[in-house]
Amino acid sequence: MHLVIAYIRPEKLSDVKKTLIKNEVFKMSITNALGAGDEEVYHERYRGADVEIDLLKRVRLEIAVNESFIQRAVDAILEGGRTGEDGDGKIFVIPMMQCYQIRTGNKGPHAIG
């Protein structure tokens, strides 16, 4: 069991979801996030004041997968999220010690589904 965490551009969320579904990865959690990476800091004017924009909007996806679905999930995120420009995001694959399904009490790979 692993947890796949990805930070992607908000405008690529629809494409990533489509490729995940195409790769038979259906269950995910999505959260809005702010982040900084290799992109240059830029300035905007807000109510007459100069504001430095150094944190950009991103979307965080969390997908719990069994061993056989790790590469499917990663490949789908890479395919759907890539623009070729700085700021496309990152993917982290983290081993999970245990998973429990609250409704049934199932644990381990059976809890992920």
C-alpha positions in Angstrom: 0.0 0.0 0.0 1.2 3.4 -0.9 0.0 7.0 -0.8 0.6 9.0 -4.1 0.7 12.7 -3.4 0.8 15.1 -6.4 0.9 18.9 -6.6 -0.3 20.0 -10.0 -1.5 23.2 -11.8 -5.2 23.9 -11.1 -6.0 24.2 -14.8 -4.7 20.6 -15.4 -7.0 19.0 -12.8 -9.6 18.0 -15.3 -7.0 16.4 -17.6 -5.4 14.5 -14.7 -8.7 13.2 -13.5 -9.6 12.0 -17.0 -6.3 10.1 -17.4 -6.6 8.6 -13.9 -10.1 7.3 -14.7 -8.7 5.9 -18.0 -6.1 4.1 -16.0 -8.7 2.7 -13.7 -7.8 4.9 -10.7 -11.1 6.2 -9.4 -10.6 7.2 -5.7 -8.8 10.4 -4.8 -8.8 13.3 -2.5 -8.3 16.8 -3.9 -7.3 19.9 -1.9 -6.4 23.5 -2.9 -2.9 24.4 -2.0 -0.3 27.2 -2.3 3.3 26.5 -3.2 6.6 27.9 -4.4 9.0 26.2 -6.8 11.2 27.2 -9.7 8.8 29.8 -11.1 9.9 33.4 -10.9 8.3 35.7 -8.3 6.1 38.4 -9.9 4.4 41.6 -8.8 0.8 42.6 -9.1 -1.1 45.7 -8.0 -3.8 45.2 -5.4 -5.9 48.2 -4.2 -3.1 50.5 -5.2 -0.3 48.5 -3.5 2.5 46.5 -5.1 2.2 42.9 -4.0 4.9 40.3 -4.5 3.4 36.9 -5.6 5.7 34.1 -4.5 3.1 31.4 -3.6 1.1 30.1 -6.6 -2.1 28.2 -6.6 -1.8 24.4 -6.9 -4.0 21.4 -6.4 -2.9 18.6 -4.1 -4.1 15.1 -5.0 -3.9 12.2 -2.6 -4.5 8.7 -3.9 -4.1 5.6 -1.8 -3.2 2.6 -4.0 -2.3 -1.0 -3.7 1.1 -2.1 -5.2 -0.3 -2.9 -8.6 -1.8 0.6 -9.1 1.2 2.7 -8.2 2.6 3.1 -11.7 -0.8 3.5 -13.2 -1.5 6.4 -10.9 1.9 8.0 -11.5 1.7 7.6 -15.3 -1.8 9.2 -15.4 -0.7 12.2 -13.4 2.4 12.6 -15.6 0.4 12.4 -18.8 -2.5 14.6 -17.7 -0.5 17.2 -15.8 2.5 17.9 -18.0 2.8 21.2 -19.9 6.5 21.2 -20.3 6.9 24.5 -18.4 8.3 25.2 -15.0 5.7 24.7 -12.3 4.1 21.5 -13.6 4.4 20.0 -10.1 5.7 17.0 -8.3 4.6 13.5 -7.4 5.6 11.8 -4.2 5.0 8.0 -3.5 5.0 7.2 0.2 4.7 3.7 1.7 1.7 3.4 4.1 1.9 1.3 7.2 -1.8 0.6 7.4 -5.2 1.7 6.1 -8.6 1.2 7.7 -12.0 1.6 6.2 -14.2 3.2 8.8 -17.6 1.8 7.5 -16.6 -1.9 7.4 -13.5 -2.1 9.7 -11.5 -3.6 6.8 -7.8 -3.0 7.0 -4.8 -3.2 4.7 -5.3 -3.6 0.9 -8.9 -4.6 1.3 -9.6 -1.2 2.9 -8.2 0.7 -0.1 -10.4 -1.1 -2.6 
